Amino acid sequence: MTFEQILTDLKNRIYRPIYLLSGEEPYYINEISDYIEKYILDDTEKEFNQTVMYGKDVDIPTIINNAKRFPMMANYQVLIVKEAQDLDKIEDLAPYLDNIQPSTILVLCYKYKKVDGRTSFKKNIEKKGIFFESKKLYDNQLPDWITNFLKQKNYNITPNATKLLADYLGNDLQKIVNEINKLIINVPAQTAITPEIIEENIGISKDFNVFELQKALGSKNIIKSNQIINYFAANPKENPLVKVIIILYPFFNKILTYQQLSDKSQKNAASVLGVSPFFIKDFEEASKKYSIEKLFQIISILREYDMKSKGVENASTSDGDLMKELIYKILH
């Protein structure tokens, strides 16, 4: 089941006796377990029928013993095991599945890694309850995710603002949600979120960020590129070299891919590159500024400076100076 389907069932009071929530993206796991913790039982019922445990503090027999209890003056008891990835062997719960307690709602939050989907344990979970794998989003999925999240909150967002948030915050969904929630506290509903609003409320500069650096490099705007990289060098904690490289590497790879497309129509290019059609004009412009040979050279340079940022063949050059060298070599 999808995240949305699970939440819909919970809101419709359709419960399963066991939920195994696993995967590398903790945001969805937290959302599901928090909803169960907050809303399945009322405050009176929670006193006797809701228990929260932590994987590093309990063992499987303790979980089974608690799960087999009957609820007191309620239809259900809720047992939530947070950080279940710290349990010695979660598969040892298998005997409980053979004689599962239907009045218990057992929630296992197995974060940052996934349970092997090929095992009989996982398949048995699916028969008796819910097995949910919470996957990390790919970078090219983030803009749509941010747009849809804000739409649910009754806000719109411009493509440039979406790209700004995605590039700056990365694919940590909880971090993105936290920043958006801070933003909408100060912005009226139905407002179109722009880079200016983001700068004012979150502190991400609309002019000096990696997204703007991409645009400046793509158009070979030497003055703007140097202005941005000098700003980064003066603020290395907010703009570390490794973060700049992580974003520039796929950008130049996509320019190279665009160069070699036989069908450069907006629809096809957007599909192949995994970007919004709104940004295809940027790749079209950049492809005119850089030859294929230069793009291969740039990708090689980015790899070189990635290694230097990690100390390989670099004993003393600062991140700021490495960034300036990197941008110079890209542009010249």
N, C-alpha and C positions, 0 to 999 in steps of 0.2 A: 504494500500500500504506500501511497505517496504521503508526504507530510500533510498536505491539504486534506486528503481523505481521512487520515487519522484524526486530525483536529475536528473535522466535520462530524465524524462519528462520536467523538467525546462530547461535543456540544449538543448532540442529539441523544446523549446518555446511552450510547451503545458502547459497552465496555467489554474488554477481553480479559481473561484471567492472568495473562502474562504478556508483557511488552519487553522485547529485547531491542534496545536502541543502540546501535553501534555505528562506528564510522569516524572519519577524520575531521568532519565538520561538527563542532560541539553546539553550534547555534540551534539547529533543529532539535537535537536531543534535549537541550535545556528548555526549549519552548514547549515540547510535549510533556516532559516530566513536571515542569512548573505548572502547566495547566491542570494536570492530574492532582498535583499537590494542593493547588488553591481551590479547585472547584468541584471535585467529585463528592467530597464530604463537607457538611456544614461544620461550623465551629464547634458545636456540641459533640458531634460524632467524631471529630478529629481527636478529641482528648483521649479516647479509648481505642480508636480504630485506625490511627495513622502513625506509621513508624518510618523514620528516615535513618538509614544505615550508610556506612561508608566501607567500600571494598577492603581497604587496608586494615580496618578494625574488626571485621567479622569473617567467619568461614561459612562454607556451604551448609553444614549441618544446622548452624544457627539460623540461617536464612530459611531453610526448609521448616524448622520447628516453628518459626514465627508465621510462615506462610500457611501452615496447617491449622492455625487458630481460627476459631469462629468469631465473627464480629459481635460486638456487644451493642444492643439496641440500635442497630443499623443494618442496612442490606449488604454492605461491603466493608471490608477492611482494606486499607491501602498500605502497601509495603514498598518503599522506594529505596533501591540500593544505588547510591551515587558512587562514581569512580569505580564501577564494577570491573574495570580492566585490571584493578589491583588484586582481585581475587586470585587465589592460586590456580584453580581449575574450574572455570565456569561450567564446563561440560559435566561436572559432577552433579549438576542440578537435574540431569536426565531422569533419575528415578522419580523425582517430584512430578515431572511431566506425565508419567504413567498413571499417577493418581492425584491429579491436580485439584486444588480446592477452588470450586467455582465462585465462592463468595469472597475470595482474595483477589485483589488486583496487584500483581507483582510487577514492578517496573525496574528493569536493569539498565543502568546508564553506562554503557561500555564505550568510553570516549577515546578519540585520537587514533584508534585503529579499529579494524573490523574483525568480527568473528568469521571464521572460515565458513563460507557459504556452501561448501561441498559436504559438510558433515551431516550425519543423521540427527545430531542435536539441533542444528539450525532448522532442518526440515521438520522436525517434531515441533519446534517452537511455532513454525508457520501453521501447522495443523491445529494447534491448541490456542494460539494467540496471534501476536503481531511480531514479525521480525522486520525491523526498519534499518536500512543502511543509509547513513547521513554522509553524503559525498561532498567533498570540496568542489566549489564551482571553478571552472576554468576562467581565466582572465577575460576572455571574450564574452562570457556569460554575465559578467558583473554589471555592465550598463543596463541591460534589460531587467536584471534583478532589482537594481536600485530604482529604476523607473516604475516598476510594478509595485515595489514596496511603498513608494511615495504616493502612488495612485490610490492604494488602499487607505492611505491616511488623508486622502482628498487634496493632494498637491500634485502639481506638474513640475517637470524639470527639463531644462534645455539640454540638448545633446552635449554641448561644451561643458556644462556643469556636471553632467553625469560622468563624462570622461575624466574630468578633474577629480571628482571623488574617487572613482575607481582606480586611477593611477596613483593617487596620493595615499589611499587607505589600504590598497591591496585587497586580497580575497578573504580577509578575516571578517566574516559576516557580523559577528557580535560587535566588533569595532565600528563597522559601517553603521549598524543600527544605533549604537550609542551616540555617534556623531550626528546622525540624522535626527534623533530624538532631541538632542540639544538644540539643533537648528530649528525644529518646528515649534519649540516652546516660544520662540521669539518672532515667528513668522505666521501671519494669519492664514487659515485654510484657503484653498483654491489659488494660492499664490504660485506663480511660475518661478521655481528656484533657478537662479542665475549664478554665474561665477562671482558676481559682485556680492550677492547675498551670502554665498559660502565664505568668501573672504571676511565679511563683516562678522559672521556668527560662529564660524569654526576656526578661522585664522589661517586658512590655506590661501596663500597669495594667488590672486587671479592672473597676475602678470609674471610671477617668478615661480614656476612649478615645472615638473617634468613634461607635462602635456604641452605647455607653451614652448619648452625647449625642443620637443619633437617638431612642432610646427616651424620654429625658427630654423632648425637644421634641415627640415624637408624643403624649405624655400631658399635655403642657403643664405639666410639673413645673418651675416657675420656679426654685425653690431648687436642685434638682439640676442643672438646665441651667447656672445661674450658677456653681455649684461646679466643674463640669467646664470651663467656658470660662475661669474664673480659673486653673485648673490649666494649661490650654493656654497661656494668656497668659504664665504664669511659665516655661513650657518650650517656647518657640517653635520651637526647632530640631527637636524631636521631633514637634511638632504645628503645622506651618505653616498659615497661613490657606488657601492654595491647596489643600492636601490636604483640609481640612475642607469647603471648598466643593465639591470634586470628588465627595465622598461624600454631602453633603446635597442636592445638586441632583437626582440620580436618586431619592433618598428621597422628596422632596416631589413629584416628578413621578409617582411610583408611587402616592402618596396620592391625587393628582388623578385618576389613571387608575382607581383603586379606586372613588372617588366616583361615577364615571360608568358603572361596570359595571352592566349589567342583571342579570347572573347573578353574584351575590357568593358563591356556594358556595366552600368552601375549595379544592376541586380546580380549579375554573375560575379563581378569582382567582390561585392559585399559578402556574397555567400562563400566564396573561396577564401577570402581573408578573414572571415569571421568578425566583421565590423559593421557598424551601422552604415547604410548607404550615404548618410550625411557626410561621412569622412572620406569617401572615395576620391573626391576632388583633391584632397591633400596628398593622397598617394599618386594620383595622376600628375600633380605638379612636381612632386619629389622625383618621380621616375624620369622626368625631363632634365632634372638637375644632376643626376648621378648615373654614370654608365654602369653596366653590369660588372665590369672589371673593378671599378671603384667600390661598388657595393660589397663584392667579395673581400676587398681589402679592408673595408670598414668592419665587417663581421670578424675578420681576423684581428683587427686592432682592439675591438671590444673584448675578445677572448684574452688578448694579451693584458689588457688593463684590469680585467677581472682577476687574473692571477696576481698582478702587482698589488691590487687592493687587499689580497690575502697574504702579502709579504713575500711572494715568490719573485726573486731577482729585484727586490726593492727593500733596502735596509732603512731608509730614512725619509723618502719623499712623502709629504703629507697627502691626505685624500684631496684636499683643495688643489694642490699643485698637479696631482695626477689628473683631476678632472679637467683642468685647463689644458694640459698636454693632450688629453683624449679628444677634446673638442677641436683643438687646433688641427690635429691629424685627420679628423673626419672632414673638416672644411677645406683643407689644403692638400 
